[in-house]
Amino acid sequence: METESEPYVRLATLRQLHQVVAELNTARSLADTLQTVADGVVNGLGYELACVNLVRPDGDLVVAAFAGNPAAEALITGRVGSRDAWERRLAMGEYWGALRFISYTEGWVLDDDDVPQWYTEGPEPRFEDEWHPADRLFAPMYATGAGGELLGVISVDRPRNGRRPGAWGREALQMYAFQAAIAISNARLRANMQRALVRLEREQQALRASEESFRQAFEYAPSGMAIAEMGGDQHGRILRTNDALCRLLGRPASAMRRYSFSDLVHPEDIGTLLRTSAEGGRAELRLARRDGTYVWVSLRNSVVADAADGPRFLLTHVEDIEERKRRELQLAHRASHDSLTGLPNSAELRARLGARLCRRPHAGQPSAVDSLDAAYEHGFDFGPASRQTDDGFDHHVHTVAPEGGEGDVDDGTKGLAVLFCDLDGFKSINDRFGHHTGDAVLIEVARRLTSGVRDGDTVARLGGDEFVVLADGLGRADAQDLAVRLRNAIIPPIRVDGRAVRVGASFGIGWAHCGMSADEVLHSADQRMYVEKRSRAKQHRRAG
């Protein structure tokens, strides 16, 4: 079962991966891009050495960039390994998705081939998953699109924690290699385009040849390209597109000429497009396909002059990043949701609860405004109710709780109810029928709880057989009624593999209000749940 700390580790890894991928797009040349790829593996993914082996036109691979050891860099940078030797390496060892891992127990047969290599000195492994100095790990980089030719191979040595990477580390390296391949392809494309632009600008006598070179680079580019008017009444209108962009958006070239990118962008992304600088601007946004769906793209602008002192046009490079966005969403969901039930996990529950609570700062403590601003910077947005201004809490709807104690008359106040649910009899099901049955029960309880609440309410799994429901806008009587309905929804028999099993449920109702922390709110609801559980146990003993 996943530990409570693992979502935080995943989020930290995801942020590191985002940072090093973002740095790939800042390199100005192919050489800079290759060195950035190597540096990212060492600085962002936690390996001691990284080597980028780039495929040459003759098919052999040359060491184009190295990071982690200046002495080794001077010795092997520029050395060449034959394609046959590399093919043999990529065909052997363990397949970790797209990665190739060759254990030291097998790799000794490669010691005499011509592939340049360098090992980090270290002790012999003391346990099974410890990294051996002679272990080898390779991340092939393939071009996107049909064919997927090999662009190069990233070879790494010795993770800093001394252990062979687990599933999460492998996926991070695999995703990084995928993005590195795109960055290298784009760097080559930009280099070709820049050379074409230089020829258009400086070689007046070879103007026709330069125009043809530009046309071919534009038409046959593997990613989308467009030329738009710059300035005047028709500023931004698309004049020309290549086949790749037409295929991406499912629109013919004749239809594309009726639009500008502002006509095609998703309504929520129009601000992002308008903030993008015309000269060298870059943005990630969604564009509309002909069928009404949207695709995530990376859009980069540059300015092209038709001739010396002639009209200027906007050249836009459009790269399909739908797959990357999908993976990012999957990773973010996995880090914030329970893998068994699909419900928000403990970390996500505390984040949602904490977003509704403000605490007036004491001396030396950050204000709630500062805390929420920090959350926004990391990509979290909890809606208008949580937004505040620097002059206090003018835009924050304070969370209040109904007055009175358990069983008191409802005073009519509506608040944020926190229902702490603990299953009764679940341990005996696990002990008698095994974890498979126990897991099926937890999944069904999660479904019943989710079906019993309103849209907008949160059902989360805190861990084990404990669940929490956040329901806003309830009075004291409303919360009691909700607890009864949810308990009645849980107690009917649950069928697993032809066997009917039952669990009960104890609920404790706590109330959140500003000035409390998320942990204090959960602890309050937990304590009320145990009071209810003891009360029901006493009643059962008296009845017996």
Secondary structure, 3 states (H helix, E strand, C coil): CCCCCHHHHHHHHHHHHHHHHHHHCCCCCHHHHHHHHHHHHHHHCCEEEEEEEEECCCCCEEEEEEECCHHHHHHHCCCEECHHHHHHHHHCCEEECCEEEECHHHHHHHCCCCCCCCCCCCCCCCCCCECCCCCEEEEEEECCCCCCCEEEEEEEEEECCCECCCHHHHHHHHHHHHHHHHHHHHHHHHHHHHHHHHHHHHCHHHHHHHHHHHHHHHHCCCCEEEEEECCCCCCCEEEEECHHHHHHHCCCHHHHCCCEHHHHECHHHHHHHHHCCCCCCEEEEEEECCCCCEEEEEEEEEEEECCCCCCEEEEEEEEECHHHHHHHHHHHHHHHECCCCCCECHHHHHHHHHHCCCCCCCCCCCCHHHHHHHHHHCCCCCCHHHCCCCCCCCCCCCCCCCCCCCCCCCCCCCEEEEEEEEEECHHHHHHHHCHHHHHHHHHHHHHHHHHCCCCCCEEEEEECCEEEEEEEEECHHHHHHHHHHHHHHHCCCEEECCEEECCEEEEEEEEECCCCCHHHHHHHHHHHHHHHHHHHHHHHHHHC
